[in-house]
């Protein structure tokens, strides 16, 4: 691809939002403004679904105050989607929109499925001789993208969960009489990165602090062992605080709890209910023990007021790196985060091929799980603890955080309406 590629750029977001996903948009816009061969800076509303509808906004027309404000604003400022491009006419339509608006740089912020979509769009552009640089920007609280040390969004969700665990522990310490079990259900479909992250609430030198038990999707669940674990903890503590990942499976690999029989657009089963299931087991099998469960849901991924500065900085850095990679002639790559070997913690960006990243899943290393299978060892603490450091300064007014909403100046449509299946 020519390094002198001139035209417009388009950035879009996909999948579940995070507390720092907008920092990546801010990074893209801030860096794109520095390059003359990027003429216009567009945002696609609601990911690839909005692009199909030719719903684009002018990000260069946004005030600098708004762009800066994205650094502390959660959720997806451009809107998001869970839409899977399957039909040939959908892919053709995306390219028609790119050609109609002279899109030469495409930045897609998302997880596994989003990187697969970006890769397929790039391949079609090559077939149709439309010069296009496609760079993926990693995003997922699940932290399960391969070829990157970690993902923007992960550090902040762990910081929020650890804060919640610490606060719940104080509550339970004041109420428990060796008769209270509390279960906190957290996100994480097939990989236990988020649930494991709750272990940071212990600190590295306090193994007896909560969470007392962590149940991971990587470790097959046993009801009998769970009940024994709970009794063991209650014999020593006034309460037992459990953290469980939503993707918990049994010995046969079946999900312990699914929210419904439905699946999303990418074929992923809708999960939820592990916490309530573990609560029922205690109530049914351990007489005289009180049990309760809580599910943070989307609250764990949107808590910008409790987000990590390191995570925020790296999300912004990933957006900047994506633009620079494209300007330097790269395409079909995803920005990666590379951890330095030195202390203190340092991180820089790299690039990985989209076709290697797409649809891969990075599992939690088994050697980071202790022999008891319900706690994490120092290797995990060393990995995760730098990612939650620092506090994002969110401005407040009248006692509430002030978040930014883009003005969303629409780019005029030039194509006819697209017919969806």
Secondary structure, DSSP 4 states (H G I P E B T S, - for coil): --TT--EEEEEEE-SS--SSHHHHHHHHHHHHTT-TTEEEEEEETTHHHHHHTT-EEEGGGS-HHHHHHGGG--S-TT--------SHHHHHHHHHHHHHTTEEEEEEEESHHHHHHHHHHHHHHHHTT---EEEEEE--TT---TTSS--TTHHHHHHHHHHHHHHHHHHHHHH-SS-EEEEEEE--SS--HHHHHGGGGG-TT-TTSSP-EEE-TTS---HHHHHHHHHHHHHHSSEEEEEEETT-B-TTS-BS-EEEEEE-TTSPEEE--HHHHHHHHHHHHSTT-EEEEEE-GGGGT--GGG-BHHHHHHHHHHHHHHHHHHHTT--SEEEEEEE-SSSS--EEEEEEEHHHHTT--PPPPGGGB-TTSSSB-HHHHHHHGGGG-SB----EETTEE-------PBPPP-S-PPPP-
